[in-house]
Amino acid sequence: MTKQRFVLLFGSETGQCKSIAQGVVDVAHEQQDLCIDLFELDDVDKQFKLEEEPVIVIITSSTGDGEPPSNASKFWRKIRREKNPKYLSHMKYTVLGLGDTNYSNFCNCGKVLDRRFEELGATRFYPSNWADDAVGLEKTVEPWLEGLWPEIKKILPSITDDNPILSKENIGEKLEKSETTSTKDSLETSMKQLALKECSTNTSFVQHSTLSKEPKTEDNLKYSSLIANQTLTLPPKPAYSLCVQLVEPKEEEEACKNSFSTDAYVFCSKLVKRECLTHEEALKSVMFIELELIQQFDYQPGDSIKIVCENDEYEVDMLLKRLGWTSMANNLVHIIISPDNTKKSAKLPSHIPDLCTLKYAFLHCIDIRSCLRKNILRLLVEFTSDCDERRRLEELCSKEGSDDYIKYMLDTNLSLLDVLNHFKTCQPDLQTLIEFLPPLISRFYSICNSPLHDIPHIYFVYSLFNFDIKDGRTYDRHGVCTSWLSNLSIGSNISIQNRINQNFRLPSSLDIPLIMIGPGTGVAPFIGFLQHIDQIKTYQHANILKYLFVAASREEDYEYRYVQDHIRANGKELSRLIYDCHALIYVCGDIKQMSRDVRNTIGQILKEHSDIENIDDYMKTLDTSQRYLQDIWS
Ligand SMILES: Cc1cc2nc3c(=O)[nH]c(=O)nc-3n(C[C@H](O)[C@H](O)[C@H](O)COP(=O)(O)O)c2cc1C
């Protein structure tokens, strides 16, 4: 028997594209009878060669200001440098871009790759598409994937022994057989261990019409009446590639457990000052942090730092307790690639050290806060004994339950522990959590000082958000990194990394007017800008900051509640600065609403006060000439 295969490439900064790509592999194997080789884009010329691949599907996000994610930059450079207009003429391709319309370069990486493939002679066999995080990725991702299967099957060549290029990867049948076996085996073992109650296991298209589905408003996560009687379309169960065990540490291991290999790009700093900048009654506390640099660390105004943070210890303890693993917290996590694994892309997780305890893995390495992806929910079904709970978990990960998933899980910021608290009979095993929960990633903060002003220190600010017990959340919490920073003792070491923000820099000439828009903590990089200019202009002194307009969104009677109000009120002068004096516009702050509103308002004032004919084109020119510069975050 022959099996059709293709290569799926992903570029991902924070894991969304990776998770979608892994989901695609699972669907391909289990529902579509196709074989996929999954690689990171930067595996080019190591794991795959573009010259040899007839069909490629790309899933990639954008980061920075429309730049490729870090595991796609080599691929990006390679493809941009290529001169031969027929280089990819043997290839059929399509691209799924992930992005966020709050950024002005929406899905730029996906769009540039899409265009470049076409320029190099490749044929798009299925329309590329762009998913928007601002409105929910799934709105685009799910229909796009559904449409992909029939189209790709039409064009895929079969792997046969007489097709040398294709048969070199002839792993189709083997892969299908052993992946299904390994998944089945590991799940069967876990199911036995857990002695689950008997429930229906027909999970692909399940109808549980006998379940009572009275809507209970107090727990919307668990009960739904709208899709209670529908047949569900479930994602396939992801295949496992790892074996994870807990072992008692030997004596010699005691000394070196939890040791991380030092990452060349991680620098050491010390927390020397923390101060609350807001008054006691403020709705949201804003904190100021000062770090002393222990190692040399080059930065410029406009850069951010990444803080390597930890999960909240109390939350980790509660989670281990809920899972019944408290007594094993100090045992070592032993991870190997499963002997049954046949996934070509299988790797040991780089975010978990070779020798660490269970507690360390949950405290430092694994993201236990972000919303559970549908592939994990799909696996949780297998570890849940109560029939109603199983059905609801199936609903939440099904195509039909997409709205509920967004409303009750994504929008409410439910964590793993929240879900386990709701679904009381769900008892996942360690292998599932280690293999499928995403890595805990460092958090970005804009640096708010200039190295010219204070070389051995870095300052930054953050808001402390409170996620209290409501909307399905089962315990009080703050953001992961902000609460960790807020509880850390003064004098503690903090690992940091630089996030160079090449697109958010002061111009070389300080004679150009600068318009800086930074609501809330968005003001941070501008303090660094002003300090920098101040140092440079020490001898000129005055006129560094010509105007300062302050908006106060929580003061009801105040005329200027939002930065847009000031932009509108000063529309004429701002238009003159932008249009006649070629001012640079810097916008920094929270992504929600602000960046789009500011951009629209600037468009409106230019329309009103200048003779620009096509404002959209003019705004695009501001982007391409790097005069509209953004540093925004979610
Ligand atoms: C620091 C940062 C910069 C981003 N820049 C852009 C951008 O320029 N254009 C865009 O469309 N999306 C941008 N995004 C949004 C991401 O592309 C989007 O959230 C995507 O779903 C992330 O996928 P990933 O987890 O696979 O990297 C940015 C996100 C972050 C955190």
The ligand as a MOL file (V3000), in Angstrom:
LIG
                    3D

  0  0  0     0  0            999 V3000
M  V30 BEGIN CTAB
M  V30 COUNTS 31 33 0 0 0
M  V30 BEGIN ATOM
M  V30 1 C 6.1680 40.6390 20.8440 0
M  V30 2 C 5.1220 40.2720 19.8000 0
M  V30 3 C 5.1690 40.8610 18.5500 0
M  V30 4 C 4.2070 40.5400 17.5780 0
M  V30 5 N 4.2530 41.1460 16.3570 0
M  V30 6 C 3.3110 40.8670 15.4310 0
M  V30 7 C 3.3300 41.5230 14.1460 0
M  V30 8 O 4.1770 42.3380 13.8380 0
M  V30 9 N 2.3460 41.1970 13.2590 0
M  V30 10 C 1.3500 40.3130 13.5530 0
M  V30 11 O 0.4800 40.0940 12.7180 0
M  V30 12 N 1.3110 39.6730 14.7640 0
M  V30 13 C 2.2570 39.9300 15.7040 0
M  V30 14 N 2.2230 39.2960 16.9240 0
M  V30 15 C 1.1320 38.3590 17.2160 0
M  V30 16 C 1.5550 36.8770 17.0230 0
M  V30 17 O 2.0210 36.6420 15.7000 0
M  V30 18 C 0.3310 36.0150 17.2700 0
M  V30 19 O -0.0650 36.1800 18.6240 0
M  V30 20 C 0.5460 34.5430 16.9860 0
M  V30 21 O -0.6480 33.8340 17.2380 0
M  V30 22 C 1.6630 33.9450 17.8320 0
M  V30 23 O 1.9390 32.6380 17.3590 0
M  V30 24 P 3.1850 31.7850 17.9290 0
M  V30 25 O 2.8400 31.4900 19.3560 0
M  V30 26 O 3.2130 30.5350 17.1110 0
M  V30 27 O 4.4220 32.5950 17.7770 0
M  V30 28 C 3.1760 39.6120 17.8870 0
M  V30 29 C 3.1350 39.0160 19.1610 0
M  V30 30 C 4.0960 39.3320 20.1110 0
M  V30 31 C 4.0130 38.6920 21.4830 0
M  V30 END ATOM
M  V30 BEGIN BOND
M  V30 1 1 1 2
M  V30 2 1 2 3
M  V30 3 2 2 30
M  V30 4 2 3 4
M  V30 5 1 4 5
M  V30 6 1 4 28
M  V30 7 2 5 6
M  V30 8 1 6 7
M  V30 9 1 6 13
M  V30 10 2 7 8
M  V30 11 1 7 9
M  V30 12 1 9 10
M  V30 13 2 10 11
M  V30 14 1 10 12
M  V30 15 2 12 13
M  V30 16 1 13 14
M  V30 17 1 14 15
M  V30 18 1 14 28
M  V30 19 1 15 16
M  V30 20 1 16 17
M  V30 21 1 16 18
M  V30 22 1 18 19
M  V30 23 1 18 20
M  V30 24 1 20 21
M  V30 25 1 20 22
M  V30 26 1 22 23
M  V30 27 1 23 24
M  V30 28 2 24 25
M  V30 29 1 24 26
M  V30 30 1 24 27
M  V30 31 2 28 29
M  V30 32 1 29 30
M  V30 33 1 30 31
M  V30 END BOND
M  V30 END CTAB
M  END
